């Protein structure tokens, strides 16, 4: 017992010394009692944030406002929530104990710009700026606009009129965004009696933008949607919508909401707007098949104007909306089966929704999907059944997989004696046994679809995770083991 107690004291002393050393490194004095620590500083090419655990939420919010750190959600991080999101943004948790929370992030430096390897990485980083903002991506299933003090930007055909209120004394106002590569001099705004406007031709999708008023970059203060781009910049977000959900009549209803598979059936997120003839809600939706319902004063019901519907688990029906071209699922044989149901990653693996149609040679069902990587299976008379003759079978999960519009081939050379090689990354939730690679000659390959922008990945060789030996571009992860990185053009 005495030895254990001594070890515990030593461990506590070591933690205390490390904490005090780090506090001194980032410039905090001994007069600041740890629970009251509240500081932001830059030392040795790193940003440091230190906050005492006893600080109130209001005090942390005030600190965030003072140093323009509101996009970090520091209050949640200090309370131990969403720490993974903090790491994704490039921050490292230095200390997180009962008394203090300290994080750091390296600053990008050009000290090694004369090093050839550093020049390559710097050039790739600059080239990748535009790729951080893909307008269409299957990472973004849906989107809607949330403005205050002004109406949503008007849309006529493909022209969107961006509008900045007031600023009547400004001499010049420019519009910069993902649609013009953030060039500060590419789009001049025109002064009106109530503000400034600029018209931009856009297709459906998600777009980021800022106004530049007399040389000063600013977000749209009348837009409730804004995002951090991962580099410390906050930008306003606009969705060029492509669908308008409409519900006629119901004039006596106080509130009507739209809920569906696209927003994980959230019941109180999409509040519809009342019109002269009923209710409506414009949305951006990516290619695919969606089910939805309306909620009028807490009463759920399908769309009375839409005849297409799928059964749901409550013995009722959900309305169906399809965007894009259908993909034909086909199952050969099973003439004696009474019912065959298609289920997959594209519909949340529902077992009662997609009932296939019997044909002379088997079963089929057209289903609309956008570009992506998918898994699926069949339920034959209530039993999950592996279909014979399908070569795209994942032996670990028992599901089939397929790719629509593959745009990248992953290759791993060597490893001739490996029994299995899998591809894992941010595009399949880092699953270690879903994307099986196939051996061809002296390399393992796999065709996949990747959305535009940056992707992190690794190979899993006989259960061992490795970075891509033929890809020099990589970044550190929270496990200090590194991830390979690839950029895909839109």
ChimeraX attribute file (.defattr): number of C-alpha atoms within 10 A of each C-alpha:
attribute: neighborCount
match mode: 1-to-1
recipient: residues
	/A:1	6
	/A:2	7
	/A:3	8
	/A:4	9
	/A:5	10
	/A:6	11
	/A:7	12
	/A:8	12
	/A:9	12
	/A:10	12
	/A:11	12
	/A:12	12
	/A:13	12
	/A:14	12
	/A:15	14
	/A:16	12
	/A:17	12
	/A:18	14
	/A:19	20
	/A:20	15
	/A:21	13
	/A:22	17
	/A:23	20
	/A:24	12
	/A:25	13
	/A:26	21
	/A:27	15
	/A:28	20
	/A:29	12
	/A:30	10
	/A:31	7
	/A:32	12
	/A:33	11
	/A:34	20
	/A:35	15
	/A:36	16
	/A:37	23
	/A:38	20
	/A:39	16
	/A:40	19
	/A:41	13
	/A:42	15
	/A:43	13
	/A:44	9
	/A:45	11
	/A:46	13
	/A:47	16
	/A:48	24
	/A:49	20
	/A:50	25
	/A:51	25
	/A:52	23
	/A:53	21
	/A:54	15
	/A:55	17
	/A:56	12
	/A:57	14
	/A:58	10
	/A:59	14
	/A:60	21
	/A:61	15
	/A:62	14
	/A:63	18
	/A:64	18
	/A:65	12
	/A:66	10
	/A:67	10
	/A:68	12
	/A:69	15
	/A:70	17
	/A:71	14
	/A:72	15
	/A:73	16
	/A:74	23
	/A:75	20
	/A:76	13
	/A:77	18
	/A:78	24
	/A:79	13
	/A:80	12
	/A:81	13
	/A:82	13
	/A:83	16
	/A:84	11
	/A:85	13
	/A:86	17
	/A:87	15
	/A:88	12
	/A:89	15
	/A:90	17
	/A:91	19
	/A:92	18
	/A:93	18
	/A:94	17
	/A:95	18
	/A:96	19
	/A:97	14
	/A:98	10
	/A:99	17
	/A:100	20
	/A:101	24
	/A:102	24
	/A:103	20
	/A:104	21
	/A:105	18
	/A:106	15
	/A:107	12
	/A:108	10
	/A:109	9
	/A:110	11
	/A:111	8
	/A:112	11
	/A:113	13
	/A:114	9
	/A:115	10
	/A:116	10
	/A:117	11
	/A:118	14
	/A:119	14
	/A:120	13
	/A:121	15
	/A:122	17
	/A:123	10
	/A:124	13
	/A:125	13
	/A:126	10
	/A:127	12
	/A:128	17
	/A:129	15
	/A:130	19
	/A:131	20
	/A:132	18
	/A:133	21
	/A:134	21
	/A:135	20
	/A:136	19
	/A:137	20
	/A:138	18
	/A:139	13
	/A:140	16
	/A:141	16
	/A:142	17
	/A:143	20
	/A:144	17
	/A:145	19
	/A:146	15
	/A:147	15
	/A:148	10
	/A:149	9
	/A:150	12
	/A:151	11
	/A:152	16
	/A:153	19
	/A:154	12
	/A:155	16
	/A:156	10
	/A:157	9
	/A:158	13
	/A:159	16
	/A:160	18
	/A:161	17
	/A:162	19
	/A:163	25
	/A:164	23
	/A:165	16
	/A:166	13
	/A:167	14
	/A:168	12
	/A:169	9
	/A:170	13
	/A:171	10
	/A:172	15
	/A:173	26
	/A:174	23
	/A:175	28
	/A:176	21
	/A:177	21
	/A:178	21
	/A:179	19
	/A:180	15
	/A:181	14
	/A:182	17
	/A:183	13
	/A:184	18
	/A:185	12
	/A:186	13
	/A:187	17
	/A:188	18
	/A:189	21
	/A:190	14
	/A:191	19
	/A:192	13
	/A:193	8
	/A:194	12
	/A:195	17
	/A:196	24
	/A:197	21
	/A:198	18
	/A:199	20
	/A:200	16
	/A:201	12
	/A:202	17
	/A:203	17
	/A:204	17
	/A:205	22
	/A:206	24
	/A:207	20
	/A:208	23
	/A:209	23
	/A:210	21
	/A:211	25
	/A:212	19
	/A:213	18
	/A:214	12
	/A:215	13
	/A:216	10
	/A:217	16
	/A:218	14
	/A:219	18
	/A:220	19
	/A:221	14
	/A:222	17
	/A:223	17
	/A:224	12
	/A:225	18
	/A:226	17
	/A:227	13
	/A:228	14
	/A:229	14
	/A:230	11
	/A:231	9
	/A:232	14
	/A:233	10
	/A:234	20
	/A:235	22
	/A:236	21
	/A:237	23
	/A:238	22
	/A:239	24
	/A:240	24
	/A:241	21
	/A:242	14
	/A:243	14
	/A:244	11
	/A:245	14
	/A:246	20
	/A:247	20
	/A:248	15
	/A:249	13
	/A:250	14
	/A:251	13
	/A:252	9
	/A:253	12
	/A:254	9
	/A:255	17
	/A:256	25
	/A:257	23
	/A:258	24
	/A:259	21
	/A:260	18
	/A:261	17
	/A:262	18
	/A:263	16
	/A:264	10
	/A:265	14
	/A:266	13
	/A:267	17
	/A:268	13
	/A:269	11
	/A:270	18
	/A:271	16
	/A:272	21
	/A:273	14
	/A:274	20
	/A:275	13
	/A:276	8
	/A:277	12
	/A:278	17
	/A:279	21
	/A:280	19
	/A:281	20
	/A:282	19
	/A:283	20
	/A:284	20
	/A:285	26
	/A:286	26
	/A:287	19
	/A:288	20
	/A:289	21
	/A:290	21
	/A:291	22
	/A:292	23
	/A:293	22
	/A:294	25
	/A:295	18
	/A:296	17
	/A:297	12
	/A:298	12
	/A:299	10
	/A:300	16
	/A:301	15
	/A:302	18
	/A:303	20
	/A:304	12
	/A:305	10
	/A:306	10
	/A:307	9
	/A:308	14
	/A:309	17
	/A:310	15
	/A:311	15
	/A:312	16
	/A:313	11
	/A:314	6
	/A:315	7
	/A:316	11
	/A:317	19
	/A:318	23
	/A:319	22
	/A:320	19
	/A:321	15
	/A:322	17
	/A:323	16
	/A:324	14
	/A:325	14
	/A:326	15
	/A:327	13
	/A:328	10
	/A:329	13
	/A:330	17
	/A:331	20
	/A:332	15
	/A:333	15
	/A:334	15
	/A:335	12
	/A:336	8
	/A:337	12
	/A:338	10
	/A:339	15
	/A:340	26
	/A:341	23
	/A:342	26
	/A:343	22
	/A:344	18
	/A:345	14
	/A:346	19
	/A:347	16
	/A:348	10
	/A:349	15
	/A:350	15
	/A:351	19
	/A:352	17
	/A:353	18
	/A:354	21
	/A:355	19
	/A:356	19
	/A:357	14
	/A:358	20
	/A:359	13
	/A:360	8
	/A:361	12
	/A:362	17
	/A:363	22
	/A:364	19
	/A:365	18
	/A:366	14
	/A:367	17
	/A:368	18
	/A:369	20
	/A:370	19
	/A:371	20
	/A:372	20
	/A:373	20
	/A:374	18
	/A:375	21
	/A:376	18
	/A:377	20
	/A:378	23
	/A:379	17
	/A:380	17
	/A:381	13
	/A:382	13
	/A:383	10
	/A:384	17
	/A:385	14
	/A:386	15
	/A:387	17
	/A:388	10
	/A:389	9
	/A:390	10
	/A:391	9
	/A:392	12
	/A:393	21
	/A:394	15
	/A:395	11
	/A:396	9
	/A:397	10
	/A:398	15
	/A:399	22
	/A:400	20
	/A:401	20
	/A:402	17
	/A:403	14
	/A:404	14
	/A:405	14
	/A:406	15
	/A:407	15
	/A:408	12
	/A:409	11
	/A:410	13
	/A:411	19
	/A:412	19
	/A:413	15
	/A:414	12
	/A:415	15
	/A:416	11
	/A:417	7
	/A:418	12
	/A:419	10
	/A:420	16
	/A:421	24
	/A:422	23
	/A:423	26
	/A:424	21
	/A:425	18
	/A:426	13
	/A:427	19
	/A:428	14
	/A:429	9
	/A:430	15
	/A:431	14
	/A:432	20
	/A:433	18
	/A:434	22
	/A:435	24
	/A:436	22
	/A:437	22
	/A:438	15
	/A:439	20
	/A:440	10
	/A:441	10
	/A:442	11
	/A:443	14
	/A:444	21
	/A:445	20
	/A:446	17
	/A:447	18
	/A:448	22
	/A:449	20
	/A:450	26
	/A:451	22
	/A:452	20
	/A:453	18
	/A:454	17
	/A:455	16
	/A:456	20
	/A:457	21
	/A:458	21
	/A:459	25
	/A:460	21
	/A:461	18
	/A:462	13
	/A:463	14
	/A:464	11
	/A:465	17
	/A:466	15
	/A:467	19
	/A:468	19
	/A:469	11
	/A:470	10
	/A:471	10
	/A:472	14
	/A:473	17
	/A:474	16
	/A:475	12
	/A:476	11
	/A:477	15
	/A:478	14
	/A:479	7
	/A:480	8
	/A:481	11
	/A:482	16
	/A:483	23
	/A:484	22
	/A:485	18
	/A:486	16
	/A:487	19
	/A:488	17
	/A:489	14
	/A:490	15
